[in-house]
Every structure is written in structure tokens, then in C-alpha cells.
Amino acid sequence: MNLFDVYPLFDITPVKAEGAFIWDEKGIKYLDLYGGHAVISIGHSHPHYVKKLTEQLNQIAFYSNAVKMPLQNLLAEQLGKLSGYTDYNLFLCNSGTEANENALKLASFHNGRKRVIAFTDSFHGRTSLSLGATDDAKLSANINKDHEVIFLPMNDEAAFKNAINETVCAVIIEGIQGVGGINVPSNEFLKTIESECNKLGVVLILDEIQSGYGRSGKFFAHQYSGIKPHIITTAKGMGNGFPVAGVLIHPDIKAKHGMLGTTFGGNYLACAASLSVLEVIESENLISNALQIGNFILSEVSKMDGVKNVRGLGLMIGIETAGDATLIRKKLLQDEKIFTGFSSGKNTIRLLPPLNIGMNEAKLFLNALNKILQEQLIAN
């Protein structure tokens, strides 16, 4: 049997990782500024993370959600405390797309409606309804195209007010658009969405799958605006590589037995991984580190020739180059041994490094990027 060939692959085989670095089978060391799509939040192979997972594995790894698991309650308590959402409830699942599917389903259970407002350049997942709310037609099979979703331009208050009414079930928006290009919704726009949703009984869902868990310099990116969504979804950095996701649910949305379910969600290992991540984020002040290092990178990149625009918050950064960024990313990887990502289109480099990177790693990247940009300017 062969693998189903759906991923274009780099000719690199990582075999070891520590902090912000990975090593391949040839012993070559790479700086990881992508974190496997924002998954590595506290650094590769963090000793506290490894210790907690190992201890849990030696006790019990799995049982179903038919029994009491105090680790789930502890995780909910600690997540509420660190995020500031102490009065919300938590549903645990396995991936970002599952979190968004469950969030949208909860919204419909709550108000009985089915129309959804999403935004251009959005990405919410690859399964049924989350894909229906994703603005990328090439990802959808015909079976995904029957959902009642309308797409509106980001930060266009007039278009939003014209579209929302009492027939809308939910509005779903990313705290920062990742795949779409590191596009940040304005604080004013988020406040308008919150106000209109509250007025019309529409459920506001903040997709913090990629932008959450301290990446933006706050626990959730939407907290810059001071709004309070009805539902928040999170995944990526939640388990530092262990598959886990969560749905944070406003107390006005009531639970009933059977309305949601999961086999693997919230298992012992997932909870141990998630708790260790929260403990490290708090003890090592990684949210403030993300803000400090992120602001430094944003400031320095903005001064470089060949950069058209740089945007983002904290350590979720998009660098839009004057031309095709594909060659720049290739040179960063092949010549400078630095992993970066990309966003929709060819001109935006996406940075999603571990939240514990230091100034030395930031400067290593900045020097490499500036060198490549200067070489391109000379060549042209």
C-alpha cells in the first residue's frame, strides 16, 4: 500500500527537535519558524511536556468519555483561568475543523437557524460545514456546496450591517486570518459584529484555531478588541503536537446529553499535553515573549527593501514581498536552513514560530531574510 498523495513534500526528513530547532537524518540543523502550522507553541520536546506525557502514559492513556476524568475538569479550570473565560464551558475534541463543526452545530441548536456569515479569504477547516464556511472553492467537492453560507469582505461594516438579520444563525470569523494572508480584523469591525449579533440573537464564533493560545500577544487575538464571543474555537498550539482541540462555550448556550460527542476527544494524554502547555505558557511568560519578539520582527522587517507590507500580531506574522515570495522561501530553507510558511497567493511569507523563540533566533532570521532580499534587488 502507498500513501494517498495529497501533500507536496520537502526533501527533508526530520528526526530530532528541540526548542525552535529541528535536525534531519543527515544531521543538518534547521530553525523552525513555522511550527508545523502554528502547532508547536512551547517549543519542540519541551522537558515539562515530555515529562507530563510520559507520566500519564505510564498510568493510563485512554478510556472513553463514559467515565469521569478529573484531568478534563482541571484542564477546563486552567484554560478558563489563563484565557480569562472562567465562566465558559469547554467541549474537547481532536482538531480545528472538528471544533468549528461543533461550534456551528451548537449555534444552530441554540437559535434554530441555519444561515452563516463568513468572510472572504477565510479558512475554517476541510470537513463538511467548516469547509462550507471556507472561502476556497478548489477545496470543495460538490457534496460540500449545499450549506447556506454567505461571504462578506473583511472590515466592511456597511456590507456586514446590510447582510445580517434575524435569519442568520452564526457569524464565524478568525481572530487573525492565517491561510488567507495574515489579515487582522479591526477592533471596530469586531465590535460592530458583536453588537449586531447580540441585537439579533446571532451566535458569534471566534475561530482562534491558529491565532489563539498566546500567539498574538494576548491569549486570544480577539481580546485586543475587548469583545466577548458566544463561542471560541481553539486547536493548533493547544497540545504542542498532540491532537487536541476545544470549544469554549458561553454559559447561555445550554448543554443536553447527546447533542455533541467524541470518541478520542479529551482523552488522558490529550489533557496531560494540554495542561503542560498551559503550565509552560504561564511559568515562562510566553505570551509576553510572543508580543516582544513579534513586535521586534514586525518593526525590523518593515524597514527592509523588497518588503511591500508586513502585518500581524505577536508571533503570527505575514511578510508580503514586492514579488513572488516562493523563491525567497526556497532560499531561506535551502541556503539558510530556516523553515517558513506561506499564505494564499504567492507573495506572503507566513511566520508561526514557537512562542519561546528568543532574540537570537529572531535576528538569525532577519539577517537571512535581508540578505536574500538584497541579493534579489541586485539581481534585478
N, C-alpha and C positions, 0 to 999 in steps of 0.2 A: 504494500500500500504506500502511496505517495501523499504528501501534504497537498491540500487544496490550495492552489497557487493564487492567493489574493493579495499578497504583500510584495512590493518591490524591496529587495533586501540589500543593505550594505554588505560588502565582502569583509565583514568583521565578526569575530566570534568571541564575545566577552566571556571570561572565565573567573574573574575576580573583581570585586568592587569594594571601595571603602571611601566614606565621605563623599566628596564631589568627583571622585576619580574611578575609572574602570580600566582593567587590563585585559587585553585579548590573549589568545592562545600562543601568540608569538612573544608575549611579554611587553608589548607596546602599551604605554600608558596614555589614556585619554582624559581630558577634562570634560565632565558631563554637565552641560548647561541646558539639557532638555529633560533630564529626569524621567525618561520613559513616558513622555506626555504628562508631565507635572505630577507623576505618581510618587517619586522619591522626595518626600517632604523633609525628613530629618537626617538625610544622608544615607548612603549605601552602608549596609552592615553595621548600623549603629549598635554599639555593645549593649545598651539597655534594651533595645528592641530584640536583639538576638537572645539575650538572657530571658526575657519575659516569654517569648515564643517557645524557647527550649523548655523552660519550666512547665509551661502549660501542656506542651506535647507529651511530657513525661507523666502528666496526671490524667488528663482526658482531652481528646482532640475534638470529638464530635458526639452530639446527640441532637435529636430533632427539637423543634420548638413546642413539643408536647409536655416538656418538663420545665421546672424552674431553673433558671440560670442567673444567679446573682451578678455575674460579670456583666450581663446586659444592663441591669439596673445601675451598676456602678458606672458603666460607660455613658449611659444617658445622663446621669448626675454630673459627671465630669465634663462632658461635652456641653451641657447646659451652662455650667459654671464658667467655662473658658470662653464660650461664644457669647454669653450674656442672655441666652434664651432659656432661662431656668424654668419658666412656666410652660414651655412647649413639651410635646410628647415626641418620642422617637420610634420610627419603624426602621428596622435594619434589613438590608438586602445585600446584593453582591456586586452591583455595577452601576455606573451612572445612568445608563439607559433604563435599567430597572427602576431606579429611583424616580426618574422622570415619568415613566409609565404609571407608577403607583401614585405619584403626585397628581397627575392629570385625572386618573381614575377617582382618587379621593375628592377632587374638586367637583366632579360630576355627581358622585354620591351626595355631596354636601348641598348642592343647589339644584340638582336635577337637570342641568343644561348640558349641551354638548359642543357648542361653538368655541373655538380657541383663537386667540390673537397671539401671534408670534412676530418675529422681526426679520427683516432681510439680513442675509449673511449669518443667520443663526445656525447653531448645531446643538442638538439635544439628544442624539443617540441614533442607533441603527435598527431598533426594533419598531414595532407597529406604530403606535401613536407618537412616540418620541421622534421617530423618523418623519412622521406626518407634519410635525412642528419644526422640522429642519429644512432650511432654505437651500436645498441642493438636490435638484431634480434627478441628477445622474445616479444618486444613491437609492432611488425608489424603484421598486418593481410595481407593476400595476396594482397589486394587492394592497400596497401601502397608500394609494392615492384617493381613497374614499373618505378621509377624515375632513371634517368641517373646520379647516384652518385658514385664516387669512394672514398675510404677511404685510407688515407696515414698515416704513423706513424708521430707523433708529433716530431718536431725539427729535422727531417731528411731532410736536404737541398737537398741532391743528389736525393732522391726519389721524392721530390717536383718538382725540375727542370726537371726531366725526364718525369713527368706526365703532367705538364701544357703546353698548346699550344693554338693556336688561335681558337680552337673549344670549349674551356671551357667558360661557361657563368659566373660563380662566384666561388670564394673561400670563404667558411664560416668557421670561427674559433672563439672559445670562448676566451675572454680576459684571463680568467683562467678557466680551466675545473672544473666544480663543481661536478656533478654526477659521472664523470669519475675518481675522486680521488684527486682533487685539484692539477692538473698538470698545470704548468705555461709555456707557450711558451717562448722561449728565445728571447731576444731583437734582436739578429742576425737573428733568423728564421723569425720573423715578418718583419724585414727589407727586407729580401730576398723575402718574399711573396709580399710585397708592390711593390718592384722593378719589379718582373716578371709580376704581374697583370697590372701595368701601361704600361709596354712594349708591352703586348699582347692584351690590351683592355678588360681585365677580371675585373669584379667588385669584389672588396674586401669588404666582410661583416664581421664586428666585432660583434659577439654576446656578448654583455655586460649585458645580462638579469640578471645574478646573480652577476657578478663581477663589475658592474657599480655603479654609484651614491655614490662614495666616499668609497666604501667598501675596496678597495685595498690600500688606502692611497693616491691615485690620483682620480680625478673624474671618469675616465675610466682606467681600468687596462692597456690597450694597450698604454696609454700615457707615460709609462715608456720607451717605445722603440722609441718614437718620430715620429712614423708613423702617417699617416692621411688616414684612410679608406674611401672608397666611401660611405658606409652605415654603421651605427651603430644602433644596436637594444638594447632597454632597457625596463625593466618592474619592477619586484620584488620590490625593495625599492622605486620606483618612487612615490607610493601613500601611503606608510606606512600601507598597509592593504586594501586600496580602489583599486578595479581592474582598472588598467590603464597601458598602455604601449606606447612606442614611437618608431618611426623610424626616425633617423637623416639622412638626405639625402644630398649628395654633390650637389652644385648648377649646376654642369654639367649634372646632371640627371634631365631632364625636366618633369614637370607635365602636364597632359592633363585631362580634365574633364572626369570622368567616369572610369579612369584606376584603381583607388582604391576607396573603400567605406567602411563605417561602420555605424551602427545604434547608438550604445551606445558610441563609441569612442569619447573622448574629450568632454564629457558632463559636465555640470556646476559643479557637485560635484567632478568629476574626476579632473578637472582643479583646483578647490579650494584645494583639498587634495594635489595635486602635487605642487602647488605654496607654500603651507605651509611647505612642506617638504624641498623645496629649501631654503626657508627663514630660517628655523631652522638649516639646514646644514651650511649655511653661518654665521648666527649670533652666533652659538655655536661652530664654528670651528671644526665640527665633522670629517672632512676629516683628519685633522692633529691629532685629537684624535684617529681615527682609526689606523693611522700609529704608533703612540706612544704606544698605548695599545697592538696593534698587534705585534709589534717588541718585546715588553716585554714578551708576551706569547710565541712567537716563540723561543726566547732565553732561557727562563726557561724550556720549555718542552724539548728542545734539550739536556738538561743536565740530564734528568730523565732516570734511569734504566728501561728497558722494552719498551722504545720507539725506534723503528727501524729507523724512519725518520720523520721529521716534515717539512712541506712545505707550501707555500702560500705567500700572500702579505696582509699587513694590517689585517683586521678582516675577512679574508677568509682563513681559516687555516685547513690543513689536518694533522692529527696525526696518523702515521702508527705505529701500535704496533707490537711487536715481534710475537704475536699470535693473535688468534681470538679476535677482539675488541667488539664482541657482549656482552659478559659478563661484560666488563668494562662499556659500555654504560648503561647496565641494572642496575649495581650498582650505577653509577652516578645518574640515575633517581630515583631508589627506595630508596637507602640509603642516598644519598647526596642531593636529590631533585634538580638536575641540568639537564635541557634538553640539549642534543647534537644531532647531526645528524650523518649520515653515508654516505659513498660514495660506488661506485661499489666495490664488493669484501667485505670480512668480516673484514679486518684489518685496515680500515681507519675511524677514528672519524672525523666528519666534524663540524667545528665551524663557525657559521654565526650570531653572536650576534648583537643586536642593536649597532649602531655606537656611541652611547653616554654612553656605559658602562664605568665605572671608574676602577681605580686601585684596589679598594677593591673587586669588583666583580671578576676581573681577578685573584687576589690572592686566593679568595674563591674557584674558580675552580682549580687552580694549586695545592692547598693543598689537595683538594679532589682527584684529579687525581693521585697525587704522593702517597697518602695513599693507594689507590686501587692497584696501580702498585706494591708497596712494599708488600702488602698482597699477591698478586699473586706470587711474587718471592719467598716469604717464603713458600707458599703452595706447590710450585713446587720444 
